[in-house]
Amino acid sequence: MAGGGKGGKRGINTQLAHSGNDPHAYFGWVNPPVVHGSTVLFPDAATMKATQVRNADATSRSRVQPYTYATYGSPTTDALCEAVNALEGSAGTILVPSGLAAVTVPLLAFLSAGDHVLIVDTVYYPTRRFADTMLARMGVEVEYYLPEIGADIATLFRDNTKVVFMEAPGSNTFEIQDVPAMTAAAKERGIVTMIDNTWATPLFFKPLDHGVDISIHAATKYPGGHSDVIMGMVSANAATWGQLYNTQVALGTCGAPDDAYLVLRGLRTMGIRLERHQKTTLALARWLEDMAKEPGSIVGDVLYPALESFPGHDLWKRDFCGACGIFSFVIKDGTEAQAHAFLDALELFGLGYSWGGYESLVTHVYLKDRTVSARDHGGEIIRLQIGLEDEADLKADIERGLAAAKAAG
Ligand SMILES: Cc1ncc(COP(=O)(O)O)c(C=O)c1O
């Protein structure tokens, strides 16, 4: 199959267009087949037995016959995994049924009773819920750290620390982490590092190049890109791949072929979509930032790492090569009624939680779950997911929302 080796030195859009599938393996069809199946047949008893022996070592993908059972992968899921390995520079990728499963499966793979895990406090809330409920119930000690901690993460290491979990930028407020400093500290102690890299995608940040062991994606967002699929992807370096893959096999949390097909189709256009998301988002973020300077404006801080005014901007500039289409702004000294008035006045922005699709969305941000990094942002926070619509129309919609919020004050 075509993979990283073949397309590795080419431009990113060329890679996205060609990686992950070998048309001549399927009679020349440009796209891989969507293989629906549970059962794979063997030609004879000897091959069946040989395959069973190979399956005892679940890390091995070089089987006596390439496919043995649907939970181990199919031509459709392999095509997507190959494409993602080429983007991430990873030794292997697993597909799981949701972005949240892409968080929980690697945590389950590397944590046992009595272990200690460090998780960034600005993490996606369902990650925290999983840690505080299931990991705690399993006897894992869960500790949250400040996103700005950098190399000082080492001061929190204990003898039983097994995993450092990062998410950069943080959910909803977009704090950037010094990933290389943190992974260097963890490596000295043999601690596994993971990052939820959904915001950046492997186009704007390549975790494994910055020392991270495991890169996590909600493929639901930009890889899928069309708000019609839920899927997660986890990519691992050579050191962690075996344990990740064995856990996936043990749990049976495999990805479905239709979903894999949709995500691979989404990847083909992810580069150009992200260029457009970034361009419109930066324009809107700068426009809101300018508005914040006007006397009497109800717009407060604009939280977007690509803005020079953003506290983590320098780190973002050093490590990332782009910013996606999701950011937040503060309704200065605002009330919940004003935030609701903003949301209810919008005509184009849909009220919805996901992001990464073609359409603009809005949510009123809730931050009360945070513990060590809890702070007052000076008002109510609104998160905008900027879709592929025209900038002028989105501005008009936001203006409508701001007028309503002002009137409700
Ligand atoms: C940062 C981040 N990670 C993971 C997820 C989970 O993705 P999914 O909705 O596919 O479970 C989300 C969803 O919003 C997210 O924002």
The ligand as an SDF file (V2000), in Angstrom:
LIG
                    3D

 16 16  0  0  0  0  0  0  0  0999 V2000
  -10.3690   18.1470   21.9350 C   0  0  0  0  0  0  0  0  0  0  0  0
  -11.3680   17.0600   21.7050 C   0  0  0  0  0  0  0  0  0  0  0  0
  -10.9790   15.7910   21.8300 N   0  0  0  0  0  0  0  0  0  0  0  0
  -11.8400   14.7700   21.6590 C   0  0  0  0  0  0  0  0  0  0  0  0
  -13.1560   15.0090   21.3450 C   0  0  0  0  0  0  0  0  0  0  0  0
  -14.0990   13.8610   21.2260 C   0  0  0  0  0  0  0  0  0  0  0  0
  -14.4780   13.5980   19.9240 O   0  0  0  0  0  0  0  0  0  0  0  0
  -15.8160   12.7890   19.6110 P   0  0  0  0  0  0  0  0  0  0  0  0
  -16.9160   13.7880   19.5840 O   0  0  0  0  0  0  0  0  0  0  0  0
  -15.5570   12.1480   18.2930 O   0  0  0  0  0  0  0  0  0  0  0  0
  -15.9780   11.7670   20.7060 O   0  0  0  0  0  0  0  0  0  0  0  0
  -13.6090   16.3190   21.1910 C   0  0  0  0  0  0  0  0  0  0  0  0
  -15.0200   16.5990   20.8500 C   0  0  0  0  0  0  0  0  0  0  0  0
  -15.4940   17.6980   20.9190 O   0  0  0  0  0  0  0  0  0  0  0  0
  -12.6920   17.3790   21.3840 C   0  0  0  0  0  0  0  0  0  0  0  0
  -13.0820   18.6660   21.3000 O   0  0  0  0  0  0  0  0  0  0  0  0
  1  2  1  0
  2  3  1  0
  2 15  2  0
  3  4  2  0
  4  5  1  0
  5  6  1  0
  5 12  2  0
  6  7  1  0
  7  8  1  0
  8  9  2  0
  8 10  1  0
  8 11  1  0
 12 13  1  0
 12 15  1  0
 13 14  2  0
 15 16  1  0
M  END
$$$$
